[in-house]
Amino acid sequence: MPNSSLLQPRGRGGGNAPPPKPKPVSKPAPAAKAASAPPKQPSRIGAFVPSLLRFLILVGGVVAVVYGAMYALATNVKVQPREMTEIVDIPKAEK
């Protein structure tokens, strides 16, 4: 036989326990405001630039740095040409 307490819905008078009492809400004490500090305002750049545009600017900056490094290496590094000899074995054809 199943347990009858499992079949009764919870929170709708099905249990023997009284409903929980709501906790009292206490208001925080007012903090002393400094007279010389102006209210904090959000950053101007972050407030008006969408996240996609910020992402694209970041990716563009990384690409520009990598491209500039490759350009500097290609134009400033002088390669000394050397002769290379490599012996290649040619397999004989099977008959």
Secondary structure, 3 states (H helix, E strand, C coil): CCCHHHHCCCCCCCCCCCCCCCCCCCCCCCCCCCCCCCCCCCCHHHHHCCHHHHHHHHHHHHHHHHHHHHHHHHHHCCCCCCCCCCCCCCCCCCC
